[in-house]
Amino acid sequence: MLLKISIFKIEARTLKIFNEYKKIISMKRKAVSEIVGTMLMLVIIFILSIALFTIATSQLNLNQALFSNEIESINRLSRERFIIEHVHQYNATTILILINNIGDYKITIMRIFVANSTFTKLFNDLFIEINAHQNYTFVANLNTNITPGSEYKIRVESEIILGSIRTGKGNSVTFSWTP
């Protein structure tokens, strides 16, 4: 009986030690999983912050480039000057329009309107480049007879082109001509 009691005590002690060992192991596992979870969370936050920083920086650079183009187009718009120097009837249906660039920049003529009380003629998307302090003669075939004594309105519009970007901004000049 004494042997049974001591075996029982040994088993109880072994069981107690085993239970303590299980607790220690599970605590270590919990600690390890918490550390791994925390490290994983830090890595995810770091990667997301780098992505957010990259997006914000590229957006800032894009806004800065757009702002620079806007300032450049305003600067060019204020220094872009041209006039319709002379209009001459070439034949019964054609007129010659002499455009003089008196500004500091090359201009790009995009549209020319010719109108009187009976008709309107539009010459669109011309892309005529005139260097600073140069003249250009545009031949406008109106496809109708020019009426002597009738007033014609001639409007020339330019557009600022920065590199390959059409800004949609430019100047215009209107000229009244009576043949």
C-alpha positions as CSV (number, residue, x, y, z in Angstrom):
1,M,0.0,0.0,0.0
2,L,2.8,2.3,0.8
3,L,4.1,1.5,-2.7
4,K,0.8,2.4,-4.2
5,I,0.7,5.7,-2.3
6,S,4.2,6.6,-3.3
7,I,3.5,5.6,-6.9
8,F,0.4,7.7,-6.7
9,K,2.4,10.7,-5.3
10,I,5.0,10.2,-8.1
11,E,2.3,10.1,-10.7
12,A,0.6,13.2,-9.2
13,R,4.0,15.0,-9.1
14,T,4.7,13.9,-12.7
15,L,1.3,15.0,-13.8
16,K,1.7,18.3,-12.0
17,I,5.2,18.9,-13.6
18,F,3.8,17.9,-17.0
19,N,0.9,20.4,-16.5
20,E,3.3,23.1,-15.6
21,Y,5.5,22.2,-18.6
22,K,2.4,22.4,-20.8
23,K,1.6,25.9,-19.4
24,I,5.1,27.1,-20.0
25,I,5.1,25.7,-23.6
26,S,1.7,27.3,-24.4
27,M,2.8,30.6,-22.9
28,K,5.9,30.5,-25.0
29,R,3.8,29.7,-28.1
30,K,1.5,32.6,-27.3
31,A,4.4,34.9,-26.8
32,V,5.9,33.8,-30.1
33,S,2.6,34.2,-32.0
34,E,2.1,37.7,-30.5
35,I,5.6,38.7,-31.6
36,V,5.1,37.3,-35.1
37,G,1.7,39.0,-35.4
38,T,3.2,42.3,-34.2
39,M,6.1,42.0,-36.7
40,L,3.7,41.1,-39.5
41,M,1.5,44.1,-38.7
42,L,4.6,46.4,-38.7
43,V,5.7,45.1,-42.1
44,I,2.2,45.7,-43.5
45,I,2.0,49.2,-42.1
46,F,5.5,50.0,-43.4
47,I,4.6,48.7,-46.9
48,L,1.4,50.7,-47.0
49,S,3.1,53.9,-45.8
50,I,5.7,53.6,-48.5
51,A,2.9,53.1,-51.1
52,L,1.0,56.1,-49.8
53,F,4.1,58.2,-49.8
54,T,4.9,57.2,-53.4
55,I,1.4,58.1,-54.5
56,A,1.4,61.4,-52.7
57,T,4.8,62.4,-54.1
58,S,3.9,61.5,-57.7
59,Q,0.6,63.5,-57.3
60,L,2.5,66.5,-55.9
61,N,5.0,66.3,-58.9
62,L,2.1,66.1,-61.3
63,N,0.4,69.1,-59.7
64,Q,3.6,71.1,-59.8
65,A,4.1,70.3,-63.5
66,L,0.6,71.4,-64.3
67,F,1.0,74.6,-62.3
68,S,4.3,75.3,-64.2
69,N,2.6,74.8,-67.5
70,E,-0.2,77.1,-66.4
71,I,2.2,79.8,-65.4
72,E,4.2,79.4,-68.7
73,S,1.0,79.7,-70.8
74,I,-0.1,82.8,-68.9
75,N,3.4,84.3,-69.4
76,R,3.4,83.5,-73.1
77,L,-0.2,84.7,-73.5
78,S,0.8,88.1,-72.1
79,R,3.8,88.3,-74.5
80,E,2.0,86.9,-77.6
81,R,1.0,89.7,-79.9
82,F,0.0,89.7,-83.5
83,I,-2.0,92.0,-85.9
84,I,-3.7,91.7,-89.2
85,E,-1.6,94.1,-91.1
86,H,-3.3,94.1,-94.4
87,V,-6.1,92.3,-96.4
88,H,-6.0,92.3,-100.2
89,Q,-8.5,90.9,-102.8
90,Y,-6.5,88.4,-104.9
91,N,-9.3,87.5,-107.4
92,A,-13.2,87.3,-107.3
93,T,-13.3,84.6,-104.6
94,T,-9.9,84.8,-102.8
95,I,-8.4,87.3,-100.4
96,L,-4.9,87.5,-99.0
97,I,-4.6,88.1,-95.2
98,L,-1.2,89.4,-94.0
99,I,-0.6,88.5,-90.3
100,N,2.3,90.1,-88.5
101,N,3.7,88.6,-85.3
102,I,4.9,91.6,-83.2
103,G,5.3,89.6,-80.0
104,D,8.3,87.9,-78.4
105,Y,7.2,84.3,-79.0
106,K,6.4,82.1,-82.0
107,I,2.6,82.0,-82.4
108,T,0.4,79.2,-83.8
109,I,-2.6,80.4,-85.8
110,M,-5.4,77.8,-85.3
111,R,-8.5,79.4,-86.8
112,I,-9.5,82.2,-89.2
113,F,-13.1,83.4,-89.6
114,V,-14.2,85.5,-92.5
115,A,-17.8,86.7,-92.4
116,N,-20.1,89.4,-93.9
117,S,-23.9,89.8,-93.7
118,T,-24.6,86.9,-96.2
119,F,-22.0,84.2,-95.3
120,T,-19.4,82.9,-92.8
121,K,-16.3,80.9,-93.7
122,L,-14.2,79.1,-91.1
123,F,-10.7,77.8,-91.6
124,N,-10.1,75.5,-88.7
125,D,-7.1,73.6,-87.2
126,L,-4.6,75.4,-89.4
127,F,-1.5,75.0,-87.2
128,I,0.3,77.9,-88.9
129,E,3.4,78.8,-87.0
130,I,4.8,82.3,-87.3
131,N,8.1,83.1,-85.6
132,A,8.6,86.3,-83.5
133,H,8.8,89.5,-85.6
134,Q,7.8,87.6,-88.8
135,N,4.9,88.0,-91.3
136,Y,2.7,85.3,-92.9
137,T,0.3,85.7,-95.8
138,F,-2.8,83.4,-95.6
139,V,-4.6,82.7,-98.8
140,A,-8.3,82.5,-98.0
141,N,-10.5,81.0,-100.8
142,L,-14.0,82.0,-99.8
143,N,-15.8,79.9,-102.5
144,T,-18.1,82.8,-103.2
145,N,-17.8,86.1,-105.0
146,I,-16.5,89.0,-102.9
147,T,-19.1,91.8,-102.9
148,P,-17.5,95.3,-103.4
149,G,-18.7,97.8,-100.8
150,S,-19.8,95.1,-98.3
151,E,-18.0,95.0,-94.9
152,Y,-16.1,91.8,-94.0
153,K,-15.1,90.8,-90.5
154,I,-11.9,88.8,-90.3
155,R,-11.0,87.2,-87.0
156,V,-7.7,85.4,-86.5
157,E,-7.2,83.2,-83.4
158,S,-4.0,81.8,-82.0
159,E,-3.4,79.0,-79.5
160,I,-0.5,78.5,-77.2
161,I,1.1,75.1,-77.6
162,L,3.6,74.0,-75.0
163,G,5.7,71.1,-76.4
164,S,2.9,68.8,-77.7
165,I,0.2,70.1,-75.3
166,R,-2.6,72.3,-76.7
167,T,-3.5,74.7,-73.9
168,G,-6.8,76.0,-75.4
169,K,-5.6,79.5,-74.6
170,G,-4.6,82.2,-77.0
171,N,-5.3,85.6,-78.4
172,S,-7.5,86.8,-81.2
173,V,-7.6,89.8,-83.5
174,T,-10.6,91.1,-85.4
175,F,-10.2,93.2,-88.5
176,S,-12.9,95.0,-90.6
177,W,-12.3,95.1,-94.3
178,T,-14.3,96.6,-97.2
179,P,-13.2,95.8,-100.7
